[in-house]
Amino acid sequence: MEHQRVTISVRAGSCTLCRSCQLICSMTHKGVFDPSFANLSVEDSGDAGEAPRIVFLDSCTGCGLCADYCVYGALEQEKEAPAHE
């Protein structure tokens, strides 16, 4: 079965910086629980009241696990329609 790529919607204002998204990503794709190995970056803005910055790296496969494991709704998965040839 072919992997279906998904689009991830970001609602950074809901992010609590728990890094669950980075941990599931790094474990699934690199075999380690280490946010620095994730295919997405989650950074504190440094300003009180300002939402964190969530950036998907070019290495992101679009698997959608980050959204599946985001319990705060900062990342949500939207399935793309299959491409027709």
Secondary structure as the mmCIF struct_conf table of DSSP 4:
data_model
#
loop_
_struct_conf.conf_type_id
_struct_conf.id
_struct_conf.beg_label_comp_id
_struct_conf.beg_label_asym_id
_struct_conf.beg_label_seq_id
_struct_conf.end_label_comp_id
_struct_conf.end_label_asym_id
_struct_conf.end_label_seq_id
HELX_LH_PP_P HELX_LH_PP_P1 GLU A 2 ARG A 5
STRN STRN1 VAL A 6 VAL A 10
HELX_RH_3T_P HELX_RH_3T_P1 ALA A 12 SER A 14
BEND BEND1 LEU A 17 LEU A 17
HELX_RH_AL_P HELX_RH_AL_P1 SER A 20 LYS A 30
BEND BEND2 GLY A 31 VAL A 32
HELX_RH_3T_P HELX_RH_3T_P2 PRO A 35 PHE A 37
BEND BEND3 ALA A 38 ASN A 39
STRN STRN2 LEU A 40 GLU A 43
BEND BEND4 GLY A 46 ASP A 47
TURN_TY1_P TURN_TY1_P1 ALA A 48 GLY A 49
HELX_LH_PP_P HELX_LH_PP_P2 GLU A 50 PRO A 52
STRN STRN3 ARG A 53 PHE A 56
TURN_TY1_P TURN_TY1_P2 ASP A 58 SER A 59
HELX_RH_AL_P HELX_RH_AL_P2 LEU A 65 ASP A 68
TURN_TY1_P TURN_TY1_P3 TYR A 69 TYR A 69
TURN_TY1_P TURN_TY1_P4 VAL A 71 TYR A 72
BEND BEND5 GLY A 73 ALA A 74
STRN STRN4 LEU A 75 LYS A 79
HELX_LH_PP_P HELX_LH_PP_P3 GLU A 80 HIS A 84
#
